[in-house]
Amino acid sequence: MAAERRDGLRVTFERGFNAHMMGIDGTWRRECRLEDISETGAKLTVSGHVEGLHLSEFFLLLSSTGLAYRRCELSWVNGDQIGVNFLKSSRKKRRKAAQHSGAEV
């Protein structure tokens, strides 16, 4: 068995949690099940194939309205399961955007 490479506490869902993956540009979307999640990444079981999809950066939609989401990048593939790392926007970018809008960070 492979050694655990993930950092941080992970939450595992017994039956998985329904979610969707969507391309950054909105050109593709796939149903998936969230198997486990941590602060830094997650394991997903994808419905359908992932060949040909641009997985270097995409959205993981956690709500049916799309209001809860995380930006992701592909970490690994094993059959219909994939590992993703969550991408964080830099604090510098958020601060700059807040300054332009007049909001505080």
N, C-alpha and C positions, 0 to 999 in steps of 0.2 A: 504494500500500500504506500502511496506517495506521502511524503511529509507535508504537513499543513503549512502553507506559505502565506496565509492571510494574517493580517494584523487586526487586532481589536475584537470586541465581542460581536458575535454573529447571532442573529435571530433566525431560526429555522421554522418554516411553515409546514405543518404536518401534511396538508393537502395542496400546498401551493397557494399563491394569491394571483388572481387574474390581473394581467397588465397588458400593455402594448408597447412595441418598439416602433419608433418612427424616425425616418431620415431627417437630418437637420434641415434639408431643403423641402421636406414634405412629399417627396416623390415616391416613397414607399412606406408601408406599415405592415407589421406582423403581430399576431396575437402571441402572447407568451405567458408562462407561469413563473412567478417569482418564487424560487425554492428557498433561498436564504438571502439575508441582507446584513450589511454592517455599515459603519459610517463611511467606509472607503470603497465598497463594491458590493456585487451581488452575483448569485448564480441563477440563470434563467433556463427554462426549457422552452424552446421556440417551436411554434406551430408552423409547418412548412419549411422550406429550405432557406439557407442564408447565403448560398453561393450567389455571387454577383452583387450583393448588397454592399454599400459603402459603410463599413462598420468601424472605421477609424474614429468616427464621432457621430453619435446619434442620441435621440431622446428615449428615455424609458418613461412611459406615461403610467402613472400610478393611480389615476382617477379617471372615471369615464368622461369627465368634462375636460381633461387635460390640464387642469389647474395645478395638480401635484405631479411634478416630473423631476427627473435628474438627467443631466448631460452625462453621457457615457462614452467609453472607448472599449473596444474588444481586448480582452486579456488572453483568453484561451477558448478552444472549441473541442468538444468531445461528443461526436454524434449530434443529437438534437439539443445538447446542453452547451451553454456558453457561460464564460465568466466575464464580468465587466468591471471596470474601474470607473468610479465616479470622477468627473472632471469638475474642478472648482474654479470659478472665475476669480481672478486675482483681486485682492483687497484694493489694490491700487486702481484698477478699472472701476470698481464699485464706488470708491471715494470720488474719483474724477466725475463719474456720471452724477453722483449726488450733488457735487458742487455746481454742476451745470443746471440742475433742477432746483437748487436752493434747499434741498433736504440735508439732514444731518446723517452721518454714518455712525 
